[in-house]
Amino acid sequence: MVLCLDVDGGRGRGRGDGVHQMVDFENSLHFRSDNLEKHKKDIAARPAKEWFMSNKEKAKLKQSEKQSLEEAEAKALAGDDEQKESKKRKKGPLTEEELQEKRAQRNRARLKAKREAEKAEREREQLRARASAKRSRRAQRDAEEFPMTIGERIFKQKMERRKKKGSKGKAAKKGKAR
């Protein structure tokens, strides 16, 4: 038996909000109990869950992890030794395969350098374009007599003060010291 008093489409608006919540809760309990009855045999066939481990099991697990770690390290060390020996240059002329491999490696390095240079050039072009656009916007804004930003106003005041004081900057001080 399923109670369904969902008048407003499950939106939970208006009065009776608590009633709808209670009905939803009742429906979920009902479906849960139906599922438990329906799948009772499957649930009973599952092994019991163990949420804790005994100290002996913990020690065994730790020992097995340690052993597998040691084996992995030993394999890695053995592999490193073999790789070091194989990378040493052999005496005598190179084989055709080795020559092809070296050529391919040089070509890959050359292509990679070329791509990086092209990328850097594109970035420089973008920076130039942005700077040019900024200059043109500033010139257009100055021509149209838009109000200055706070930073521009402060900078302009600073420059005017310097002009009033005259040349008393670093260059003037160096001239007096000589």
Backbone bond lengths (Angstrom), bond angles and torsions (degrees), N, CA, C in turn:
res aa  C-N    CA-C-N  psi(-1)  N-CA   C-N-CA  omega(-1)  CA-C   N-CA-C  phi
1 M - - - 1.449 - - 1.524 108.98 -
2 V 1.326 116.24 121.93 1.455 121.84 -178.46 1.520 108.61 -115.02
3 L 1.327 115.48 124.33 1.457 120.26 175.64 1.509 108.48 -89.40
4 C 1.310 116.19 128.70 1.454 118.56 179.58 1.521 108.79 -136.72
5 L 1.316 115.93 96.45 1.455 121.59 178.88 1.519 110.74 -107.44
6 D 1.322 116.84 36.24 1.463 122.49 -173.79 1.524 109.52 -81.46
7 V 1.330 117.31 82.32 1.453 122.63 -174.58 1.522 112.12 -75.58
8 D 1.343 117.63 -41.99 1.470 120.94 -174.24 1.525 113.28 -97.05
9 G 1.295 119.34 21.72 1.460 121.95 175.15 1.514 113.58 77.19
10 G 1.306 119.08 21.46 1.457 121.46 176.35 1.509 113.81 79.50
11 R 1.326 116.35 14.00 1.463 118.60 -176.82 1.525 111.77 -83.46
12 G 1.303 117.25 -21.46 1.455 120.42 176.41 1.514 113.32 73.68
13 R 1.333 117.21 29.45 1.459 119.44 -179.56 1.528 109.90 -96.62
14 G 1.271 114.27 161.42 1.459 119.92 173.42 1.514 112.26 75.18
15 R 1.336 114.50 -158.49 1.454 119.96 -178.80 1.514 110.96 -76.37
16 G 1.285 115.59 163.98 1.453 120.32 175.85 1.504 113.35 77.61
17 D 1.320 118.46 21.10 1.463 122.00 179.64 1.518 110.64 -60.00
18 G 1.309 116.22 -43.29 1.458 120.65 178.88 1.512 111.58 -64.22
19 V 1.320 116.50 -35.29 1.463 120.91 179.08 1.518 109.68 -64.63
20 H 1.342 116.87 -42.87 1.466 120.43 -179.94 1.523 111.20 -65.15
21 Q 1.316 116.30 -39.49 1.467 119.06 177.93 1.518 110.40 -63.15
22 M 1.316 115.84 -41.48 1.459 119.82 -179.00 1.528 110.27 -66.34
23 V 1.324 116.91 -40.27 1.465 120.59 179.12 1.525 109.92 -64.98
24 D 1.333 117.33 -42.32 1.466 120.73 177.82 1.519 111.00 -61.02
25 F 1.320 115.88 -41.79 1.463 120.30 179.29 1.526 110.49 -63.82
26 E 1.335 116.49 -43.46 1.469 120.99 178.14 1.528 110.37 -61.17
27 N 1.339 116.70 -42.38 1.468 120.70 179.45 1.526 111.04 -62.78
28 S 1.347 116.84 -43.03 1.465 119.06 -179.52 1.521 111.02 -65.24
29 L 1.333 117.70 -39.18 1.472 120.54 176.71 1.525 110.76 -62.77
30 H 1.324 115.50 -40.82 1.463 119.95 -179.85 1.533 110.95 -63.23
31 F 1.349 116.70 -46.90 1.466 119.98 -179.95 1.523 111.37 -64.88
32 R 1.326 116.42 -36.00 1.458 120.16 178.80 1.530 110.41 -64.18
33 S 1.325 116.23 -45.46 1.468 118.72 -179.70 1.525 110.95 -66.45
34 D 1.344 117.36 -36.33 1.471 120.13 176.14 1.524 111.01 -61.82
35 N 1.341 116.91 -44.30 1.464 120.40 179.18 1.521 111.54 -64.37
36 L 1.333 117.12 -39.06 1.467 120.03 178.29 1.526 110.65 -62.47
37 E 1.334 117.20 -42.37 1.465 120.71 178.75 1.529 111.15 -67.11
38 K 1.324 115.67 -41.83 1.463 121.42 -176.66 1.525 111.81 -65.09
39 H 1.330 117.80 -41.06 1.465 122.52 -174.89 1.526 112.23 -108.54
40 K 1.311 116.77 29.48 1.466 121.49 -175.69 1.525 111.92 -59.92
41 K 1.318 117.46 -42.54 1.472 121.03 -178.17 1.531 111.38 -66.17
42 D 1.327 116.98 -42.87 1.469 120.50 179.12 1.523 111.31 -62.61
43 I 1.316 116.18 -40.97 1.460 120.49 -178.93 1.520 110.60 -66.64
44 A 1.321 116.47 -40.50 1.468 120.49 -179.65 1.525 111.13 -68.80
45 A 1.340 117.88 -27.22 1.463 121.40 -177.83 1.524 112.52 -77.49
46 R 1.311 117.67 -16.48 1.466 120.60 -179.31 1.523 110.57 -70.16
47 P 1.343 117.03 147.82 1.466 119.00 176.23 1.532 110.31 -71.86
48 A 1.307 115.10 153.90 1.462 119.96 -179.99 1.523 109.46 -68.56
49 K 1.322 116.10 141.55 1.460 120.21 179.87 1.517 109.58 -81.38
50 E 1.322 114.95 139.78 1.456 120.19 176.36 1.518 107.62 -111.16
51 W 1.294 116.40 117.79 1.451 121.17 -175.92 1.515 112.23 -96.35
52 F 1.313 116.81 -2.89 1.458 119.51 -178.65 1.513 109.13 -140.29
53 M 1.322 116.10 160.70 1.463 122.13 179.93 1.517 108.13 -122.11
54 S 1.315 114.98 145.96 1.462 118.47 175.20 1.530 108.34 -78.70
55 N 1.317 116.07 165.75 1.463 120.40 -179.67 1.525 111.16 -63.30
56 K 1.331 117.09 -35.28 1.471 120.62 178.57 1.528 110.32 -63.76
57 E 1.343 116.01 -43.94 1.467 119.47 179.49 1.528 111.04 -64.35
58 K 1.333 116.03 -39.22 1.461 119.69 177.57 1.521 111.21 -61.85
59 A 1.341 116.40 -43.39 1.464 120.72 -179.50 1.526 110.44 -64.27
60 K 1.351 116.95 -42.69 1.467 120.58 178.81 1.532 110.61 -61.99
61 L 1.308 116.29 -44.51 1.458 120.58 -180.00 1.525 110.91 -62.48
62 K 1.332 116.16 -43.90 1.456 120.76 179.53 1.522 111.06 -62.82
63 Q 1.335 116.69 -41.75 1.461 121.76 179.88 1.533 110.38 -64.19
64 S 1.334 117.09 -44.43 1.469 119.76 -179.18 1.534 110.79 -65.70
65 E 1.338 117.41 -39.11 1.466 120.25 177.33 1.521 110.94 -63.46
66 K 1.327 115.87 -42.19 1.463 120.69 179.83 1.525 110.67 -63.12
67 Q 1.324 116.38 -42.84 1.463 121.25 -179.38 1.535 110.36 -64.89
68 S 1.320 117.57 -44.64 1.470 119.94 -179.76 1.531 110.73 -65.41
69 L 1.331 117.15 -35.57 1.452 121.20 177.35 1.524 111.04 -64.82
70 E 1.332 116.44 -43.37 1.468 120.38 178.50 1.524 111.06 -62.61
71 E 1.330 116.82 -41.43 1.465 120.61 178.61 1.532 110.66 -62.72
72 A 1.316 116.36 -42.91 1.462 120.14 -179.87 1.527 110.83 -64.00
73 E 1.339 116.80 -41.08 1.464 120.34 178.32 1.524 110.98 -64.23
74 A 1.333 116.39 -41.10 1.463 120.14 179.60 1.531 110.52 -62.76
75 K 1.331 116.54 -42.79 1.464 120.17 178.24 1.529 110.93 -63.40
76 A 1.330 116.04 -40.82 1.463 120.10 -179.70 1.526 110.76 -64.67
77 L 1.331 117.11 -42.25 1.462 120.36 178.76 1.522 111.18 -64.30
78 A 1.328 116.55 -41.69 1.463 120.36 178.93 1.530 110.06 -63.95
79 G 1.328 116.53 -40.84 1.467 120.61 178.73 1.513 111.52 -65.48
80 D 1.335 118.11 -38.53 1.465 121.91 178.87 1.521 111.01 -63.35
81 D 1.342 117.44 -42.61 1.461 120.97 179.49 1.525 110.78 -61.22
82 E 1.331 116.27 -43.48 1.461 120.00 179.98 1.530 110.50 -64.41
83 Q 1.327 116.87 -40.24 1.464 119.91 -179.45 1.519 111.24 -66.78
84 K 1.325 117.64 -39.25 1.461 120.50 -179.71 1.523 110.35 -63.52
85 E 1.307 116.63 -41.58 1.458 120.18 -179.87 1.521 111.04 -66.68
86 S 1.321 117.64 -39.62 1.459 120.33 -176.47 1.528 111.69 -73.04
87 K 1.331 118.42 -24.01 1.456 120.46 -178.99 1.523 112.64 -80.82
88 K 1.321 117.21 -15.08 1.461 119.31 178.32 1.522 108.75 -66.36
89 R 1.316 116.58 142.49 1.456 120.09 -178.37 1.523 109.65 -72.81
90 K 1.292 113.31 132.01 1.461 119.36 179.30 1.523 108.73 -83.76
91 K 1.323 114.97 148.27 1.463 119.23 177.56 1.517 109.13 -74.40
92 G 1.307 115.39 147.65 1.458 119.97 178.01 1.518 111.12 103.03
93 P 1.334 116.20 175.27 1.465 120.53 -177.72 1.532 111.24 -69.69
94 L 1.338 114.81 153.33 1.456 120.71 179.37 1.518 110.15 -77.22
95 T 1.315 115.36 149.17 1.466 119.46 177.46 1.521 108.89 -78.74
96 E 1.323 115.83 168.69 1.458 121.24 -179.02 1.531 110.73 -62.86
97 E 1.323 116.91 -38.99 1.465 120.48 179.49 1.527 110.96 -63.89
98 E 1.320 116.57 -41.88 1.461 120.62 179.85 1.526 110.69 -65.18
99 L 1.333 116.48 -39.51 1.461 119.96 177.59 1.529 111.05 -63.28
100 Q 1.336 116.48 -44.19 1.460 120.12 178.96 1.528 111.18 -62.73
101 E 1.325 115.49 -39.91 1.461 119.81 179.84 1.531 110.91 -64.17
102 K 1.332 116.41 -42.20 1.466 120.21 179.19 1.524 110.94 -65.21
103 R 1.352 116.66 -41.24 1.462 120.11 178.00 1.526 110.61 -61.21
104 A 1.317 115.04 -45.92 1.465 119.54 -179.48 1.526 110.56 -61.75
105 Q 1.316 116.14 -39.78 1.463 120.62 179.45 1.535 110.71 -64.40
106 R 1.337 116.80 -43.19 1.465 120.39 178.02 1.528 110.69 -63.38
107 N 1.344 116.12 -42.08 1.465 119.97 179.49 1.529 111.04 -62.48
108 R 1.340 116.24 -42.38 1.464 119.57 178.62 1.526 110.77 -62.03
109 A 1.330 116.83 -43.20 1.468 120.86 179.85 1.529 110.18 -64.02
110 R 1.341 116.83 -41.22 1.458 120.99 179.65 1.534 110.71 -63.91
111 L 1.341 116.92 -44.80 1.458 120.59 179.44 1.527 111.42 -63.83
112 K 1.324 115.75 -39.62 1.464 119.99 179.67 1.528 110.37 -63.78
113 A 1.332 116.96 -44.11 1.463 120.84 178.97 1.531 110.20 -63.49
114 K 1.336 116.47 -39.87 1.461 120.88 179.76 1.530 110.59 -63.68
115 R 1.342 116.73 -44.03 1.464 120.55 178.61 1.525 111.34 -62.19
116 E 1.328 116.32 -42.52 1.467 119.87 179.71 1.528 111.06 -64.24
117 A 1.333 116.86 -39.65 1.462 120.32 178.44 1.528 110.45 -64.89
118 E 1.340 116.79 -42.01 1.460 120.38 178.43 1.526 110.92 -63.32
119 K 1.319 116.09 -40.56 1.464 120.50 179.44 1.529 110.32 -63.77
120 A 1.334 117.01 -43.46 1.466 121.14 178.90 1.527 110.08 -62.94
121 E 1.330 117.04 -40.69 1.465 121.27 179.35 1.532 110.48 -63.86
122 R 1.337 117.09 -42.49 1.467 120.37 177.48 1.525 111.04 -60.77
123 E 1.333 116.01 -42.53 1.466 119.83 179.26 1.529 111.13 -63.44
124 R 1.349 116.78 -41.18 1.464 119.90 177.77 1.527 110.61 -62.79
125 E 1.340 116.74 -42.13 1.464 120.90 178.94 1.528 110.77 -62.28
126 Q 1.325 116.33 -41.66 1.460 119.52 178.71 1.524 111.04 -63.34
127 L 1.327 116.49 -41.91 1.465 119.88 178.22 1.525 110.94 -62.30
128 R 1.346 116.45 -42.71 1.463 120.08 178.24 1.528 110.80 -61.54
129 A 1.338 115.94 -43.55 1.462 120.19 -178.98 1.527 110.61 -63.91
130 R 1.324 116.74 -42.11 1.466 119.90 178.76 1.522 111.10 -63.31
131 A 1.341 116.02 -43.70 1.465 119.82 -179.91 1.525 110.29 -63.01
132 S 1.325 116.38 -42.14 1.464 120.35 179.36 1.527 110.44 -63.30
133 A 1.320 116.89 -43.62 1.461 120.44 179.22 1.523 110.72 -63.46
134 K 1.314 116.14 -39.59 1.465 120.40 179.09 1.527 110.56 -63.79
135 R 1.347 115.90 -43.47 1.464 119.55 178.33 1.530 110.92 -61.95
136 S 1.330 116.06 -43.51 1.465 118.81 -178.24 1.527 110.86 -67.13
137 R 1.329 117.68 -38.33 1.465 119.89 177.48 1.526 110.69 -64.09
138 R 1.325 115.62 -41.57 1.465 119.84 179.47 1.533 110.12 -64.00
139 A 1.340 116.53 -43.76 1.462 120.22 179.48 1.525 110.14 -63.33
140 Q 1.323 116.87 -41.41 1.456 120.83 179.90 1.527 110.30 -65.69
141 R 1.319 116.11 -41.93 1.459 120.48 -179.95 1.530 110.36 -64.69
142 D 1.338 116.22 -41.77 1.461 119.84 178.95 1.529 110.77 -65.37
143 A 1.331 116.92 -37.06 1.461 120.88 -179.66 1.526 110.56 -68.31
144 E 1.314 117.72 -34.52 1.458 121.38 -178.39 1.525 111.96 -86.81
145 E 1.344 117.48 -2.98 1.455 123.11 178.03 1.530 112.31 59.91
146 F 1.309 115.66 49.14 1.453 119.68 171.85 1.519 108.92 -75.41
147 P 1.323 118.15 153.64 1.466 119.14 177.65 1.528 110.60 -64.54
148 M 1.323 114.98 145.50 1.460 120.64 -179.26 1.525 110.07 -75.96
149 T 1.300 114.62 154.88 1.456 119.13 173.47 1.519 108.52 -75.77
150 I 1.310 116.90 167.74 1.466 121.09 -178.68 1.523 110.64 -60.89
151 G 1.323 116.90 -44.52 1.460 120.94 179.99 1.515 112.04 -62.06
152 E 1.331 116.64 -42.03 1.464 120.22 178.44 1.524 111.04 -65.26
153 R 1.328 116.87 -39.08 1.464 120.88 179.51 1.528 110.37 -64.08
154 I 1.327 117.41 -44.63 1.468 121.41 179.14 1.522 110.21 -62.18
155 F 1.337 117.17 -44.10 1.462 121.25 179.72 1.531 110.76 -61.97
156 K 1.332 116.16 -42.34 1.463 120.30 -179.28 1.530 110.56 -63.92
157 Q 1.338 116.94 -42.63 1.465 120.65 178.00 1.523 110.76 -62.36
158 K 1.308 116.30 -41.48 1.463 121.09 179.65 1.528 110.16 -61.01
159 M 1.330 117.14 -44.80 1.462 121.32 -179.23 1.531 110.97 -66.18
160 E 1.328 117.21 -37.91 1.466 120.23 178.40 1.523 110.83 -64.59
161 R 1.341 117.27 -41.02 1.465 120.56 177.40 1.519 110.89 -61.36
162 R 1.333 116.68 -40.61 1.468 120.22 178.72 1.526 111.05 -63.22
163 K 1.322 115.86 -40.05 1.468 119.32 179.78 1.524 110.66 -64.69
164 K 1.338 116.97 -40.01 1.464 120.82 -179.94 1.523 111.29 -64.86
165 K 1.338 117.78 -40.96 1.462 122.30 -179.16 1.514 111.25 -68.78
166 G 1.298 116.26 -30.25 1.458 119.62 -177.10 1.513 109.98 95.03
167 S 1.314 116.07 -167.12 1.458 121.75 -175.70 1.520 109.74 -84.45
168 K 1.314 117.08 83.95 1.460 121.06 177.48 1.528 110.14 -119.88
169 G 1.297 116.19 29.03 1.461 120.77 -178.60 1.505 112.14 -85.57
170 K 1.303 117.39 -160.24 1.465 123.90 -178.07 1.523 111.43 -63.25
171 A 1.318 116.75 -38.42 1.470 120.28 -178.32 1.523 110.47 -64.23
172 A 1.329 118.35 -39.31 1.466 121.61 179.86 1.516 110.47 -68.14
173 K 1.313 117.87 -38.90 1.463 121.74 179.58 1.519 110.78 -65.78
174 K 1.315 117.84 -37.50 1.465 120.97 178.62 1.524 110.40 -65.51
175 G 1.321 116.79 -36.68 1.464 120.87 179.78 1.514 111.67 -66.22
176 K 1.329 118.52 -36.91 1.459 122.45 179.33 1.520 111.30 -70.61
177 A 1.316 117.12 -33.99 1.462 121.18 -177.22 1.515 111.08 -68.48
178 R 1.317 119.03 -26.19 1.463 121.90 -177.18 1.437 110.68 -82.37
